[in-house]
Amino acid sequence: MMKWIFSLVSLFCFAHLHAQNSKTIAYIDQYKDIAIEEMIRSGVPAAITLAQAVLESQSGESPLVKRSNNHFGIKCKTEWTGAKTYHDDDAKGECFRVYDNPAASFKDHSDFLRTRAHYQFLFKLNPTDTEAWAKGLKKAGYATAPTYAQKLMKIVKDYQLDQYNTMALARMSNPQPNDYNTQVLAQTDRARDLVPSNTNNNNTIKGAEALGTSQEIKKQEPSADNEPASETFIPTEQRSNSPKAKYGHYNFPESVFTINNTSVILVKAGTSLLAIANQHNISLAKILQYNELEETDIIAEDQLIYLEKKPKKGEQEFYIVKAGETLFEIAQLNGVRLENILQYNNHLNKSALPTPGTKVFLKMPLSGKSTPNRK
């Protein structure tokens, strides 16, 4: 009799485990592409993203994820202004974020890690060192469970999640044309702004002034309400009247092109500079140096990003300032180092907005010294 009962219990446990494994496999298959795209966009390893999602959401079966689309157990924090739900966790009735769709949760998870100081050391780790990432997340306090890192690594190994890191890195090295400019928070739930690494020699811009403004880039219009508010969420809007889409009136190519004989790409708001650096086999430090940027990663607004050092002189003798333009923007538009522009225009202040209509010299004036122009 006891043997029969033991066999019955064993059979029940096996059936339950098989059902759980099947649900986890289906969950991973459903979200693996988003995790890969998020690794390309943000630098968070796809294996870690999937392992955390499986653990935190119970493979999509937890009550929290079913009512909130919150796959990572991210709590509201004081700055959260989006929809909320309340759930017992470390304490009773804690506040958790609510998302419109799963992709919004995956993206906010990446940005949550990227934009908080205590997680920044993770991005100095090898993205394929999943165990270091798992231990780092526990060390940084992502979860209170003492065995959190071990649980993540068991999921990674049981479901061979490291393969998705490899897939992401392969796509960074050899991006496909259809990878470019897909939408992270569209209902297709894919990451965007992937720039092909092969330079098209025909994509040459003869300085910003020579480009003209007669053509406007056609942009997809996302619905006004399809993105949740978030303390870490970076809007992906691309409307030409958006302050973040400030280059909408320039007909810049979508791939690598040149300004002043220097390779450059137009990077959209919300893109990771680390991902761009990895994609083009350049260190993040070099990207920051070439573009005279302070240490940063996620781009808050559309930005021209150079892939090599800008020249000291421009193709044009000078540039006429438009309303609201900064000297940094003028330097980027014309592919000239800002430090040299300041040498040619010693009457200008680096931090002040130049007067609209002023000539900003892009090479040393013929007189040998810079003079203000009030045209």
Long-range contacts (C-beta under 8 A, 24 or more apart in sequence): 20-59, 23-59, 23-60, 23-61, 24-54, 24-59, 24-155, 24-159, 25-159, 26-59, 27-53, 27-54, 27-57, 27-59, 27-60, 28-54, 28-159, 28-161, 30-60, 31-71, 31-102, 31-106, 32-164, 33-189, 33-190, 34-102, 34-103, 34-106, 34-189, 34-190, 34-191, 35-106, 35-164, 36-164, 36-167, 36-168, 36-171, 37-168, 37-182, 37-184, 37-190, 37-191, 38-106, 38-107, 38-109, 38-110, 38-191, 39-127, 39-164, 39-165, 39-168, 40-168, 40-171, 40-172, 40-179, 40-191, 40-194, 40-275, 40-279, 41-107, 41-110, 41-184, 41-191, 41-192, 41-193, 41-194, 41-270, 41-271, 41-272, 41-275, 42-110, 42-111, 42-113, 42-114, 42-272, 42-274, 42-275, 42-298, 43-114, 43-123, 43-127, 43-272, 43-274, 43-275, 43-278, 43-297, 44-109, 44-110, 44-113, 44-114, 45-127, 45-128, 45-130, 45-133, 45-165, 45-168, 46-161, 46-164, 46-165, 46-167, 46-168, 47-130, 47-156, 47-161, 47-162, 47-164, 47-165, 48-130, 48-133, 48-134, 48-137, 48-152, 48-156, 49-106, 49-109, 49-110, 50-155, 50-159, 50-161, 50-164, 51-130, 51-134, 51-152, 51-153, 51-155, 51-156, 51-161, 52-109, 52-137, 52-142, 52-152, 53-106, 53-109, 54-155, 54-159, 55-151, 55-152, 55-155, 63-87, 64-96, 67-98, 68-96, 68-97, 68-98, 68-99, 69-98, 69-99, 69-100, 69-101, 69-102, 69-104, 69-105, 70-96, 70-97, 70-98, 70-99, 70-105, 71-102, 71-105, 71-106, 71-109, 72-105, 72-106, 72-108, 72-109, 72-112, 73-143, 74-105, 74-108, 74-109, 74-112, 77-231, 79-231, 80-229, 80-230, 80-231, 81-229, 81-231, 82-228, 82-229, 82-230, 83-228, 90-144, 97-228, 97-230, 98-228, 99-228, 100-185, 100-226, 100-227, 100-228, 101-185, 101-187, 101-189, 102-189, 103-184, 103-185, 103-189, 103-190, 104-185, 104-227, 104-228, 104-233, 106-189, 107-184, 107-185, 107-191, 107-233, 108-228, 108-230, 108-232, 108-233, 111-230, 111-232, 111-233, 111-234, 111-298, 112-232, 114-232, 114-272, 114-297, 114-298, 115-232, 115-298, 116-232, 123-274, 123-297, 127-165, 127-169, 128-162, 128-165, 128-166, 128-169, 130-156, 130-161, 130-162, 130-165, 169-278, 172-275, 172-278, 172-279, 173-197, 173-279, 173-281, 175-279, 180-254, 180-255, 181-254, 181-268, 183-220, 183-222, 183-236, 184-236, 184-270, 185-222, 185-226, 185-227, 185-236, 186-222, 186-226, 192-236, 192-268, 193-267, 193-268, 193-270, 193-271, 194-279, 195-254, 195-255, 195-256, 195-265, 195-267, 195-276, 195-279, 196-255, 196-256, 197-256, 197-279, 197-280, 197-281, 198-255, 198-256, 199-255, 199-256, 199-257, 199-258, 199-263, 200-253, 200-255, 200-256, 200-257, 203-253, 203-255, 203-256, 203-257, 203-258, 204-257, 204-258, 204-261, 205-252, 205-257, 205-258, 205-259, 206-315, 207-259, 207-260, 207-314, 207-315, 207-316, 207-319, 207-333, 207-334, 207-335, 207-362, 208-250, 208-259, 208-319, 208-333, 208-334, 209-316, 209-319, 209-320, 209-334, 210-315, 210-316, 211-250, 211-251, 211-252, 212-251, 213-249, 213-250, 215-251, 216-240, 216-248, 216-249, 216-251, 217-248, 217-250, 217-251, 217-252, 219-245, 219-248, 234-269, 234-270, 234-298, 234-300, 235-269, 235-270, 236-268, 236-269, 236-270, 237-269, 238-268, 243-301, 244-269, 244-300, 244-301, 244-302, 245-269, 245-302, 246-301, 246-302, 246-329, 247-302, 247-304, 252-304, 256-307, 258-335, 259-304, 259-333, 259-334, 259-335, 260-310, 260-311, 260-314, 260-315, 260-334, 260-335, 260-336, 261-311, 261-315, 261-335, 262-306, 262-308, 262-309, 262-310, 262-311, 262-335, 263-306, 263-307, 263-308, 264-304, 264-305, 264-306, 264-307, 264-335, 265-304, 265-305, 265-307, 266-302, 266-303, 266-304, 266-305, 267-299, 267-302, 267-303, 267-304, 267-305, 268-299, 268-302, 269-299, 269-300, 269-301, 269-302, 270-298, 270-299, 271-298, 271-299, 272-297, 272-298, 272-299, 273-297, 273-298, 273-299, 273-305, 276-305, 280-307, 282-307, 291-332, 292-328, 292-331, 292-337, 292-338, 292-339, 303-332, 304-332, 304-333, 306-332, 306-335, 309-337, 310-335, 310-336, 310-337, 311-335, 311-336, 311-337, 312-336, 312-337, 312-340, 313-340, 313-362, 313-363, 313-364, 314-362, 314-363, 315-362, 316-362, 317-361, 317-362, 317-363, 317-365, 318-359, 318-360, 318-361, 318-362, 318-373, 319-359, 319-360, 319-362, 320-357, 320-358, 320-359, 320-360, 320-375, 321-354, 321-355, 321-356, 321-357, 321-358, 321-359, 321-360, 322-356, 323-356, 324-353, 324-356, 325-353, 325-354, 325-356, 326-353, 326-354, 327-354, 327-360, 330-354, 330-360, 334-362, 336-362, 344-370, 345-370, 346-370, 347-371, 347-372
